[in-house]
Amino acid sequence: MSSFESKPPVISGDSGTPKTGITETLMSLIMSFVLAMTARGFIIEGFVIPTGSMAPTLMGQHVRWTSPQTGWSYAIDANGYMGRWQLAAQELSKLNGRLSAIKDPAQRKQVRNRDLKRALIARWDPMFGLDRPVERTPPEQTQPRPSNGDRVIVLKSLYPLSAPERFNVVVFKNPTDPVGPTQNFIKRLVGLPEEQVAVVDGDVFTGALEGSAETLRVVRKPEFVQRAVWQPVYNSSLVPTDLSRWEESSQISWWGAPFVPRSGDWTIGTDRTWHTTSNQPASLTWNHEDWPITDFNMYNVNRLPNVSATPTSRDPYPMSDIRIAGVIDPGNDGAFNGTRVVMTSRGVVFEWSVKNEEIELRMTRESDGDSIASVNAPFEISDAAFEVDCWQVDQKMWIFIDGELHLELPFNEWSPEQRFAASYPDTSAETYLANPTLPRPLGPRIDWHFDGGVHAVRNVRVDRDLFYRPTMLDNANQRSQNGPFIRGLGFGSDFRRPGRLEAGQFLMFGDNSAASRDGRIWGRPHPLSAQYTGDDAPFVVPRNMLIGKAFSVYWPAPLAIPGTQSRWVPNFGKLRFIR
């Protein structure tokens, strides 16, 4: 037995026995409550994400699906999924009714095969491509229970002490509905006071209020924000677990990797590792026919019109603000001479080159091959495998080797109208500005060259940036009680007449631009907002309506208990800071 005996600490009295009276307990509880309310009112506060306007950065109420083939897991907007589930259940009930009235087995089978597709829920795996679903299944016997949205901590004390920064994720009072059910919004801050703003080809351009539209230039996200908002297009690490299923059904061609041989002697393994069998130069090219790189967000897969159509047919926007990364194994024979990733887009040829003794970034004009800009630095290739990570985003090239930034090359000379001309070469400015939501920019061409001696390429990833879509104003996104509806282009969508932000005004966008009610389409503020802020300007958020900066996801949407619909298991793997 231990020679030490623990005793409770002495709080009061002379006998050494702790005593706590009712008065002291009540005072402690009241003080704790006051401190908690003070912190909640002035320092931090928790909020629940209600919708998917920031998905996948932040999740609203959603349903999570995991592909049975690759293990790829993604969230689906709950409203869209539940609507699709109910539609499929209705179609299945109708089909069963029709089948029960048919006595002939052959005719029953014919009708079932013809009509069953409408009664099935399509499930897509973007790592397989989006030409067709991985599986179609009837709705479950019980209606699925969606997960709640993420819970976030908001720093309310930050903005009274410091200026809000561009690309902060911000909670604010909705100027168009300050006391209604949508009174609190969370979005990304993209426009600052006393500047002009234009949105072209998914990027944001800003300039001084007194300048002309030609003086606006693209704004760039800091690296830590950019890393947080990359959205996956393809990842070769997610491979089919049951390849025989596709071989037997003669569908092996469409699960194949999006990088296909352009030259050289290539083979591809079932783990989607590319191999060459000689030391001769070889190249791969991106299959844009089957794997277009667009702004499509899997969160929206069941919420867009015509859910039976393939996601690639739902009018997404081709984009070239992307990253291409992969691990290169040079082999151990010392024959590796280097690699080049080449992307042609918006009239520019972007080239990331890694050679033995030099690493280089280069931009040239597609039309005549003239150099636009270049930068290089010494670099030595070893026989060990290394990862190359190539970015072209916000008119800037980056290259990382094994996670370390080696070179960056900004490209600033385009005004918003020049960016439009490069992105929409077959569309006149007048046609575009009549309705900028109709035309689509051209997609990029991507080639990956190897100058010989490469043994294998694996862990290939392609990600895309945020893409802010052009907008038109409509009645559905404005409130009649706030005054006459405003017509025309959304705020900042006219590159010849950029939107103007005066002193104390901010502009907010959602990361899920295809399904976000951004400030660009709000219309007029509510009379109470205008009275409180003294600012009746449409589309903007006055400074005194900012609540605070979203700091972290402290309670992600919980997991379900296996075999049940109960969702309260903490998902600690999704705890994260918000960038």
DAHU-V284572 format. One record per run of one state. SS is the DSSP state (@ for helix, = for strand, . for the rest). FROM is the first residue (numbers start at 1). LEN is the number of residues. If there is no record, write none. Layout:
ss:SS from:FROM len:LEN
ss:SS from:FROM len:LEN
//
This chain:
ss:. from:1 len:21
ss:@ from:22 len:22
ss:= from:44 len:5
ss:. from:49 len:13
ss:= from:62 len:5
ss:. from:67 len:6
ss:= from:73 len:5
ss:@ from:78 len:23
ss:. from:101 len:4
ss:@ from:105 len:15
ss:= from:120 len:4
ss:. from:124 len:2
ss:@ from:126 len:3
ss:. from:129 len:6
ss:= from:135 len:4
ss:. from:139 len:8
ss:= from:147 len:1
ss:. from:148 len:3
ss:= from:151 len:5
ss:. from:156 len:13
ss:= from:169 len:5
ss:. from:174 len:10
ss:= from:184 len:8
ss:. from:192 len:3
ss:= from:195 len:6
ss:. from:201 len:1
ss:= from:202 len:7
ss:. from:209 len:4
ss:@ from:213 len:3
ss:. from:216 len:1
ss:= from:217 len:2
ss:. from:219 len:4
ss:@ from:223 len:7
ss:. from:230 len:1
ss:= from:231 len:5
ss:. from:236 len:7
ss:@ from:243 len:6
ss:. from:249 len:3
ss:@ from:252 len:4
ss:. from:256 len:3
ss:= from:259 len:5
ss:. from:264 len:2
ss:= from:266 len:3
ss:. from:269 len:5
ss:= from:274 len:3
ss:. from:277 len:5
ss:= from:282 len:5
ss:. from:287 len:7
ss:= from:294 len:1
ss:. from:295 len:3
ss:@ from:298 len:3
ss:. from:301 len:10
ss:@ from:311 len:3
ss:. from:314 len:4
ss:= from:318 len:1
ss:. from:319 len:3
ss:= from:322 len:8
ss:. from:330 len:8
ss:= from:338 len:8
ss:. from:346 len:2
ss:= from:348 len:8
ss:. from:356 len:1
ss:= from:357 len:9
ss:. from:366 len:5
ss:= from:371 len:9
ss:. from:380 len:6
ss:= from:386 len:7
ss:. from:393 len:3
ss:= from:396 len:6
ss:. from:402 len:2
ss:= from:404 len:7
ss:. from:411 len:5
ss:@ from:416 len:8
ss:. from:424 len:5
ss:@ from:429 len:6
ss:. from:435 len:10
ss:= from:445 len:6
ss:. from:451 len:5
ss:= from:456 len:9
ss:. from:465 len:3
ss:= from:468 len:1
ss:. from:469 len:3
ss:= from:472 len:1
ss:. from:473 len:2
ss:@ from:475 len:3
ss:. from:478 len:2
ss:@ from:480 len:3
ss:. from:483 len:6
ss:= from:489 len:1
ss:. from:490 len:9
ss:= from:499 len:3
ss:. from:502 len:3
ss:= from:505 len:5
ss:. from:510 len:3
ss:@ from:513 len:3
ss:. from:516 len:3
ss:@ from:519 len:3
ss:. from:522 len:5
ss:@ from:527 len:7
ss:. from:534 len:7
ss:= from:541 len:2
ss:@ from:543 len:3
ss:= from:546 len:10
ss:. from:556 len:3
ss:= from:559 len:2
ss:. from:561 len:6
ss:= from:567 len:3
ss:. from:570 len:2
ss:@ from:572 len:3
ss:. from:575 len:1
ss:= from:576 len:2
ss:. from:578 len:2
//
